[in-house]
Amino acid sequence: MQVRSAVFVKSVADPSGLLKRPIPHFVFSGRSNVGKSSLLNCLLNRKGLAKTSRTPGKTRLLNYFLINDQFFFVDIPGYGFARVSKKEQEKWGRLIDTYLTDTPFIGSVFQLLDIRHDPTAQDRQMIEWLQQSDLSFRIILTKADKLSRNKIAQHRRNIAKSLGMDEGSLIATSSESGLGIREIWAFLNQAFEETKSRINQEKDAS
């Protein structure tokens, strides 16, 4: 799919602001500072569309980006940042839970993990939640440019084993080199068509 347009739409801090437009949503989830904004910019070939920060916990809002006026990329707040108050973390949790539970147009959730490290307890909690939901999701391993080719394969294998998942279902990526970007788009293109078809069927039935 060619990205003809990519526009930031809005940031949401409260469930009352969640968008209800019936087009496919593709969600980017992960630990604070895992590289969500960098991956979004790389996928869209747009520098600075999604704001990157060296300060973990900077993305405290749920951000919508409209792609080709056909679907949303949704960047949800990063979790696991210790300096954020427990009250603030609980607020994020409610926002994310409401969005994922009450949005019927989600095509897939891309769950990001840093390929250099074992999944954290919060990573595992999020993955378990996704496994128990009806949502499609893929594990995306970020920052692969920090490792050698052999180490990439080794770490992907180890992470897959620790999660009890098929190694082939994990996509190793690098926002620096572009590794894995075509693979994500191949998956996303198919998920877009399937989700669009489902939305149209639901419209016809209503």
N, C-alpha and C positions, 0 to 999 in steps of 0.2 A: 504494500500500500504506500502510495506517495503522500507525504505530509504537505498539503497545500496551505493549510493555515493552522496555527496553534495559538490560542488566545487565553490568557488568564481571565477567569470569569468572576470568581469571588472567593473570599475566605469565610469560613463558618466557625464560630466559637460555641454555638448552642444548637441543639437538635432542631429548634424551631426554624433555623435558617437553611436546613438541608433542601437541596433542589429535588424536584419531583418530575423533571422533564423525562419523558419515556424514550430515552435513547440509551445504548449500552454504556455502562460504567466499567472502567478498568482501574483497579485499586492498587496502590503501592503502599505496602506496610513494612515496618521494620524498626529495629532498635535505633534510637537516636544516634546520628552520625554514621549510619551504615552506608550512606551514599545514595539515598533516594532522589534527591534533587539533581545530583550529577547524572544519574541514570536517566531520569526524565529528560534532561537537556540533551543527552546523547541520543536517545530514541527519537526525539523530535528534531535533532540537528539544529537546535536553537540555544545559543549561549545566553545564560542569564534569565531564561523564561521562568524556570523554577529557581528560587533564590537558594544558593548554597551558603553554608556557614561552617566555619571551623569551630564554632561554639556549639557543643551538643545541647539539645533541647530548644534550639532557636525556633524550629517549626512547631508552634503551639496551636495551630489552627488546621482545620480540614480545608484543603485548597482544591478548587475545581479548575481544570483546564479543558477548553472545548477544542477538539481536534477535527478539522475539516467540516465543522458544523454537523458532525455525524455521531460523535461519541465523546465521552468525558474520560480524561485521566484524572484520578482523584488521589491526592497525596494526603494521607492521614497522619496525625501527629506521631512523632517518634516516641517510643516508650523506653524506659530504663535509665532516665537521666536523674541522678541522685539529688541534684541541687534543687529540683522542682519539689514544691511542698506536696505532702500526701493528698491534701485537698485538691490541688491542681491536677495531680495524676488521676484522682478519682473522677474529676470533671472530664478529663480527656477520655477516660475509660467509658464513661456513660455516652459521650458523643460518638465514639467509635462503635460501641455496641449497638446503639440506636441506628446509626447509619447502615451497618452491615446487616442488621436484622430486618430493618424496615424498608430497605431499598430493593425493589423487585427487579431492577434492570442491571444488576451486576453481572458482567460477562466473565470476569475472573479476578482473583486477588493474586497479586505478585508479592510473595512474602520474601523479603530480602534478608540475607544473612551474610556476614563478613566471612569470606572463604578462609581467612587466616586463623579463625578461632572456632572453638566448639560452640554450638548453639547454647545460649544462656537459658536459665529457667524461664524467663519471660518469653524468649523465642519459642521454647517448647510449649508453653501455655497457649500462645497464639496459634501455633500449628495444630495443637490438639483441638482448640476451638474450631478451627477451619475444617478439620477432619470430621468433626461431629455435626457440622452445618451441612446445608445442601449446596454450598458454594463451590464452584470450580476454583482451584488455586494451583500455582506453580511456585517452587522454591527457586529463587534467583540468588546466586552466590556472587557477591560484589568484590571489587578490588583485586581481581585475579592478576592484574599487572604487577602486583607486589610479590608474586611468586614465580618460580620457574615453571616450565611446562610440566615437568615431572611432579613437582609439588602440587600443581593445580589438580592433576589427576588423583594424586594421593589424598589430598584434603577433601576433594569432592566425594571420593569413595568412603572416607572415614565419616564424613558428615551424613551421607546417605545411610550408612550402616547404623549410626547412632540414632537416627530418626526412624529406622525401620522402613526406609523407602527405597525404591528402585533408583540406582545411581543415574540412569539415563533420564530420569524425570527432573534432575537438578541442572539448571543452566548456569555455567560459569561465565561471568561477564567482566568487562573492564570498560569504564567510561573513558579511559585514556586511549586504549587501542581499538575499541569497538568490538572486542571479542564478545560473542554471544548475542549481539544486537539483532542480526538477521534471524537467529533462532527464536528470539522473543517475538519478532514481528510475524514470523511464520505461524506461531501459535496464536498470536493476537488476531491475525487476519481471519483465521478459522473461527475463533471464539466470537469475533464481531459478527460474522455472518449468521452463526447459530443463535446468538442472542437477539439480533435484529429480527430473525425469523420468529423466535419465540414471542417477542414483543408484538409483532404484527398479528400472530395467531391469537394472542390475548385480546388485542383490540377488536378483531373480527368476532370473537366470541362474546364480547361485552355489548 
